[in-house]
Amino acid sequence: MTMLAIEGLKVRYGAVEALKGISLEVGQGEVVTLIGGNGAGKSTLMRAIGGLVKVAGGAIRFEGRDITGIRGHDCVRLGIGHSPEGRLVFGDQSVRDNLVLGAYARRDEDGIASDIARYFAVFPRLAERQDQLAGTLSGGEQQMLAIARALMARPKLLLLDEPSLGLAPLIVREVFAVIRRLREEGMTILLVEQMANQALAIADRAYVIETGAITLEGTGAELLRDERVRSAYLGA
């Protein structure tokens, strides 16, 4: 079953066309990876899906419903969670309060408390620092918090935008271990990631985006073997 369908999506920043009619799909329970160079349009696509940038053309459908142009907070209520590029945690709030804010659309207090305990178990460092201001965390800890905060909304679709950006190799391994765990639990994930090797290895399917357009698509395994991908993104 298709959870997310994007059809001919266009986004413009003034005279610059950042997305040039992109089409892609994410099936329920899939991990789909989007790779491409800096400025290719990956984060713009994620922000468009999350209702954070204005769409100039095309359509975004979530579970068969046209959500093109819907506001960001309404996307969250529909079931789209977003861990953005740069983490964007609430630096002047505690770790625990960041998680509570991630559940702002929910009213089930017992469920919220249960989920906080769950993600403290998944990310023990967050549990150790739960009363610490988020702005004082390391980059890796902030990334863990950004993912956990997005999960607090209990999303059906999780958008992960550059989760390994700027992190030490050990922390990158921890982050990808969490992504694999979420996949095993059935979470549907659209992943934008600079570490193409790891991203493609974990993906059911993948797309390559260049200058605002999809140029290649296939299974993660197929793109790992593709000479064009290997040359451009895998250093082979």
NORQUIWO-V449747 format. One record per backbone hydrogen bond with DSSP energy under -1.0 kcal/mol. CO is the residue of the C=O (numbers start at 1). NH is the residue of the N-H. E is the energy in kcal/mol with one decimal. If there is no record, write none. Layout:
co = [CO:CO]
nh = [NH:NH]
e = [E:E]
//
This chain:
co = [1:3:4:5:6:7:9:9:10:10:11:11:13:16:19:22:24:26:26:27:30:31:31:32:33:34:35:37:40:41:42:43:44:45:46:47:48:57:59:60:61:62:65:67:71:72:73:74:75:75:79:79:81:83:84:86:89:90:91:93:94:95:96:97:98:100:101:103:107:108:109:110:111:112:113:114:115:116:117:118:119:123:123:124:125:127:129:130:132:133:134:138:139:140:141:142:143:144:145:146:147:148:150:151:157:158:159:160:162:164:168:169:170:171:172:173:174:175:176:177:178:179:180:181:182:183:188:189:190:191:192:194:195:196:197:198:205:206:207:208:208:210:212:213:216:218:219:220:221:226:227:228:229:229:230]
nh = [28:63:26:61:24:59:21:22:56:57:18:19:16:13:11:9:6:3:4:30:189:204:205:191:207:193:209:40:212:45:46:47:48:49:50:52:51:10:7:67:5:65:62:70:75:76:77:78:79:80:156:157:159:161:87:88:91:93:135:134:98:99:100:101:102:103:104:106:109:112:113:114:115:116:117:118:119:120:121:122:123:126:127:128:129:130:132:96:95:136:137:142:143:144:145:146:147:148:149:150:151:152:153:154:81:190:83:192:165:167:172:173:174:175:176:177:178:179:180:181:182:183:184:185:187:186:158:32:160:34:162:196:199:200:201:202:33:218:35:215:216:213:20:210:208:206:223:224:225:230:231:232:233:234:236]
e = [-3.3:-3.4:-2.5:-2.9:-1.6:-2.3:-1.7:-2.3:-2.9:-1.3:-1.6:-1.8:-1.9:-3.0:-1.2:-3.1:-3.2:-2.3:-2.2:-2.2:-2.6:-2.8:-1.4:-3.1:-2.4:-1.3:-2.7:-1.7:-2.7:-2.1:-1.9:-2.6:-2.2:-2.4:-2.1:-3.4:-1.3:-2.7:-2.7:-3.0:-2.8:-1.9:-2.8:-2.3:-1.8:-1.7:-1.6:-1.7:-1.2:-2.0:-2.2:-2.4:-3.2:-2.4:-1.9:-2.7:-1.3:-1.9:-2.1:-3.0:-2.2:-1.7:-2.2:-2.5:-1.5:-1.1:-1.5:-2.2:-1.3:-2.5:-2.4:-2.2:-2.3:-2.3:-2.0:-2.0:-2.6:-1.9:-1.5:-1.9:-2.5:-1.4:-1.3:-2.1:-1.2:-1.1:-2.0:-2.5:-1.6:-1.9:-1.6:-2.5:-2.0:-2.2:-2.3:-2.6:-2.2:-2.6:-3.0:-1.9:-2.1:-1.3:-1.1:-2.3:-2.9:-2.4:-3.2:-3.1:-1.2:-2.1:-2.3:-2.1:-1.5:-2.6:-2.5:-1.9:-1.8:-2.0:-2.4:-2.0:-2.6:-2.3:-2.4:-1.5:-2.4:-1.8:-2.7:-2.8:-2.6:-3.1:-2.7:-1.8:-2.5:-2.9:-1.8:-1.2:-2.2:-1.9:-2.5:-2.7:-1.1:-1.5:-3.3:-2.9:-2.6:-3.2:-2.2:-1.8:-1.3:-2.8:-2.4:-2.1:-3.2:-1.0:-2.5]
//
